[in-house]
C-alpha cells in the first residue's frame, strides 16, 4: 500500500511539474525522487512507472478536453510520420518513463556512492 501511495504521489508531482513547467520537469522531479528515495525498494522503477502514469493521465485529460478530436490528430500525425497512432501514444508514455528512469538512477547511484 505504501508503494502505491508513493507511486501515486510521485505521478501527481510529475504531472503537476509537466503542466506548470513542461517536459524538462520530469527528470528534475525524478532526480529529486531518486535522491530522497534511494533507500526505498526499486526507486527507479517507481519513478518510471509514475512518469508514464502521469503523462498517461495528462494525455487522457487533454483527449477529453479536446472534445474527441485527439484521435483525428493522432491519425494525421501517424500519417505524416508513417506510424500507427497507437505507436505515437506508446512513445508518448515511454519518453517520460525513460527520462525519469535515467534521472532517478543517476541520483540513486550518486547518493549510494557518496553518502
C-alpha positions in Angstrom: 0.0 0.0 0.0 2.9 2.4 0.7 4.3 1.7 -2.7 1.0 2.5 -4.4 0.8 5.7 -2.4 4.4 6.7 -3.2 3.8 6.0 -6.9 0.6 8.0 -6.9 2.1 11.0 -5.2 5.1 10.9 -7.5 2.9 10.7 -10.5 0.9 13.7 -9.2 4.2 15.7 -8.7 5.4 14.8 -12.2 2.0 15.7 -13.8 1.9 19.0 -11.9 5.5 19.8 -12.9 4.8 18.9 -16.5 1.7 21.0 -16.5 3.4 24.0 -15.0 6.9 23.9 -16.5 7.0 21.4 -19.4 8.7 18.1 -20.1 12.0 19.0 -18.6 10.5 18.9 -15.1 10.1 15.1 -15.4 13.9 14.4 -15.0 14.1 17.1 -12.3 11.3 15.6 -10.2 12.6 12.1 -10.8 16.1 13.2 -9.8 14.8 14.6 -6.5 12.8 11.4 -6.0 15.9 9.3 -6.6 17.9 11.3 -4.1 15.3 11.1 -1.4 14.1 7.6 -2.1 17.5 5.9 -2.6 16.9 3.6 0.4 13.4 2.5 -0.8 12.8 -0.6 -2.7 13.1 -0.1 -6.5 13.1 3.7 -6.7 14.0 3.7 -10.4 11.1 1.5 -11.4 8.7 3.6 -9.3 9.9 6.8 -11.0 9.5 5.3 -14.5 6.0 4.0 -13.7 4.9 7.2 -12.1 6.1 9.3 -15.1 4.3 7.0 -17.5 1.1 7.2 -15.4 1.4 11.0 -15.1 1.7 11.5 -18.8 -1.0 9.0 -19.4 -3.3 11.0 -17.2 -2.3 14.2 -18.9 -2.9 12.6 -22.3 -6.3 11.3 -21.2 -7.3 14.7 -19.8 -6.2 16.5 -23.0 -8.1 14.0 -25.1 -11.2 14.6 -23.1 -10.7 18.4 -23.2 -10.3 18.3 -27.0 -13.9 17.1 -27.4 -12.8 13.9 -29.1 -10.6 15.4 -31.7 -7.4 13.8 -30.4 -7.8 10.5 -32.3 -8.1 12.5 -35.6 -4.9 14.3 -34.7 -3.1 11.0 -33.8 -4.2 9.6 -37.2 -3.0 12.7 -39.0 0.4 12.7 -37.2 0.7 9.0 -37.7 0.1 9.5 -41.4 2.8 12.2 -41.6 5.3 10.1 -39.6 4.2 6.8 -41.3 3.5 5.2 -37.9 0.3 3.8 -36.4 -1.5 6.2 -34.0 -1.0 3.6 -31.2 2.8 3.8 -31.6 2.6 7.6 -31.1 0.7 7.1 -27.9 3.1 4.4 -26.7 6.1 6.7 -27.5 4.3 9.5 -25.6 4.3 7.2 -22.5 7.8 5.7 -23.0 9.5 9.1 -23.3 8.8 10.3 -19.7 9.4 6.9 -18.3 12.9 6.8 -19.8 13.6 10.4 -18.7 12.5 9.6 -15.1 14.4 6.2 -15.0 17.6 7.8 -16.2 17.4 10.8 -13.8 16.4 8.7 -10.8 19.1 6.1 -11.5 21.8 8.7 -11.6 20.8 10.3 -8.3 20.2 6.9 -6.6 23.7 5.9 -7.7 25.3 9.1 -6.6 23.6 9.0 -3.2 24.5 5.4 -2.6 28.1 6.1 -3.7 28.9 9.3 -1.8 26.5 9.3 1.2 
